[in-house]
Amino acid sequence: MQEHFRYFQVGPDPFGRNWTVQFRWLQTAISIRHADTVDVKFFLKCNDGTEEEKVVALPHALLLDVCKERGRQLTDPWCMKLAALHIRHMIETAEDIEKTVVTLTAAEIANYDRELQGELLAGR
């Protein structure tokens, strides 16, 4: 399982590139995008010089559902970790990598929580 979530390396991606990922901020998006999500922003830098910003949007209602189902508390560190695991997935698979804002599903949130709890192997 991934140990560091604020600053970490990912790679290679499907194109053979390696990335450095840095957590930037976490905030409720109601005031920013009029969305009931927790937005988690990361800065990505590729070894080829490419730099990108990505936001992982975690729908508040889905977070609450997963917390209730899994007996979890909704905390900022937990949200940051869920989003970091999704950024890793995006880089490793190139899935949704062209998007700036990506919204997670309930299944994705639950699977990342299982990974954090050691119930799933890293990389699924």
C-alpha positions in Angstrom: 0.0 0.0 0.0 1.1 3.5 -0.7 2.6 5.2 2.4 2.9 8.8 1.4 0.0 10.8 0.1 1.1 14.4 0.1 4.2 13.9 -2.1 4.8 10.7 -4.0 6.2 9.2 -7.2 4.1 7.2 -9.8 5.2 5.4 -12.8 5.7 4.3 -15.3 2.5 5.4 -17.0 1.4 3.5 -20.2 3.8 5.7 -22.1 6.8 4.9 -20.0 6.9 8.3 -18.1 7.3 8.8 -14.4 5.4 11.4 -12.4 5.9 13.3 -9.2 2.6 14.2 -7.4 2.2 16.9 -4.8 -0.9 17.5 -2.8 -2.0 21.2 -3.0 -5.3 21.7 -1.1 -8.6 20.2 0.0 -11.8 22.2 0.2 -15.5 22.0 0.0 -16.6 22.8 -3.5 -19.9 24.3 -2.7 -18.4 27.8 -2.7 -16.1 27.2 -5.7 -18.1 25.2 -8.2 -21.5 25.1 -6.5 -21.0 21.3 -6.2 -21.6 19.3 -3.0 -18.2 17.7 -3.2 -14.9 17.7 -1.4 -12.3 18.8 -4.0 -8.7 17.6 -3.6 -6.1 19.3 -5.8 -2.8 17.9 -6.9 0.1 19.2 -8.9 1.7 16.6 -11.3 5.1 16.9 -12.9 6.3 14.4 -15.4 9.9 13.5 -16.1 9.5 14.9 -19.6 8.8 18.3 -18.2 5.0 18.2 -18.5 3.2 19.9 -15.6 -0.5 19.5 -14.8 -3.0 20.2 -12.1 -5.8 17.7 -11.3 -8.8 17.9 -9.0 -10.4 14.8 -7.6 -14.0 15.6 -6.6 -15.5 13.4 -3.9 -19.3 13.8 -3.7 -20.3 14.5 -0.1 -23.4 12.2 -0.2 -21.3 9.3 -1.4 -18.6 9.9 1.2 -21.3 9.8 3.9 -22.8 6.6 2.4 -19.4 4.9 2.4 -18.6 6.1 5.9 -21.8 4.7 7.2 -21.4 1.4 5.4 -17.8 0.9 6.4 -17.9 2.4 9.9 -15.6 5.3 9.1 -15.4 8.9 10.1 -15.4 11.5 7.3 -12.0 13.4 7.8 -9.8 15.5 5.6 -6.9 13.1 5.7 -9.1 10.2 4.6 -10.4 12.3 1.7 -6.9 13.3 0.7 -5.8 9.6 0.7 -8.8 8.5 -1.4 -8.0 11.2 -4.0 -4.3 10.4 -4.0 -5.0 6.8 -4.7 -7.2 7.8 -7.6 -4.5 10.1 -9.0 -2.1 7.1 -8.9 -4.8 5.1 -10.8 -5.2 7.8 -13.4 -1.5 7.9 -14.1 -0.9 4.2 -14.1 -3.8 3.5 -16.5 -4.1 6.9 -18.3 -7.9 6.7 -17.5 -9.4 10.2 -17.5 -5.9 11.6 -17.6 -7.0 14.3 -20.0 -9.6 15.7 -17.5 -8.8 18.4 -15.1 -11.6 17.6 -12.7 -12.6 13.9 -12.1 -15.6 12.9 -9.9 -15.4 9.6 -8.1 -18.2 7.1 -7.9 -19.4 5.3 -4.7 -17.7 2.1 -5.9 -14.4 3.9 -6.4 -14.5 5.5 -3.0 -15.4 2.2 -1.3 -12.6 0.3 -3.2 -10.0 2.9 -2.3 -11.1 2.7 1.3 -10.7 -1.1 1.2 -7.2 -0.5 -0.2 -6.4 1.9 2.7 -7.7 -0.7 5.1 -5.5 -3.4 3.6 -8.5 -5.3 2.2 -7.3 -4.9 -1.4 -3.9 -5.3 -2.8 -2.3 -2.0 -4.1 -2.9 -1.6 -7.8 -6.0 -3.7 -7.5 
